[in-house]
Amino acid sequence: MKYNRILLKMSGEALAGDKGHGINGKTIKHFAKEVAHVMSEGVQVAIVIGGGNFYRGVSSASEGMDRTSADHMGMLATVINALALQDALEKEGKLTRLMTAIEMKEIAEPYIRRRAIRHLEKRRAVIFAAGTGNPYFTTDTAAALRGNEIDADVLFKATKVDGIYDKDPLKNKDAKKFDRLSHIDVLKKGIKVMDSTAVALCMDNKLDIIVLNIFEREAILRCIKGENIGTFIGE
Ligand code: GTP
């Protein structure tokens, strides 16, 4: 295996499937199966999940809502998704632990780094919810932060597209996919695959990122086994 411990960033929006909003039962089951396959190979999996299928803090802020309040709502949305994912993973027979960056002890453990690492060592999928616990930070940044904290070998950014293209592949037939980019390329080209805070955090701490399509069967597992899938961001 190329990687022993991974941080997987899942999009909340992708969870909605074709419903466009909320959680699609089939989609979450698919996500859980993908994670379960990876875990069955002995890989330690930590997950950060977004909340865009319920609420996007930035959009409401742009419509005049106080940004901090909007981001707090967005963070709570990630907890809903995390609970759903935890349930789906347990249905696949996997051990899981859910940790939140904002304390809500009645439904999840508070985030404690050393404890998270211990859970991973015991082959439990650890789901990190409520972002970083701070407004103005996206769940991509939470993924970069947690990935560095737990010393992940790589950060997988699971999207609906199979990598990074020079232009929108849905609108341009001649769009070309990048197999490899450096972090600084992503920042310089202004590629919007993750926000710049997240990319910079990964760059400064030498955490590689792989962007791939979560709907492609076993994409993560194949990548961990050494196949060149998606777009690699690193040196
Ligand atoms: P080990 O210490 O490695 O055995 O880990 P563990 O997670 O099995 O031990 P623990 O006794 O701490 O947790 C048992 C269960 O309670 C697990 O499902 C935890 O996720 C859950 N749990 C632990 N702490 C909290 C908490 O503060 N709040 C909530 N809601 N659940 C918790």
Residues whose N, C-alpha, C, O or C-beta is under 5 A from the ligand:
A	BS01	GTP	R97 M104 K105 E106 I107 A108 E109 P110
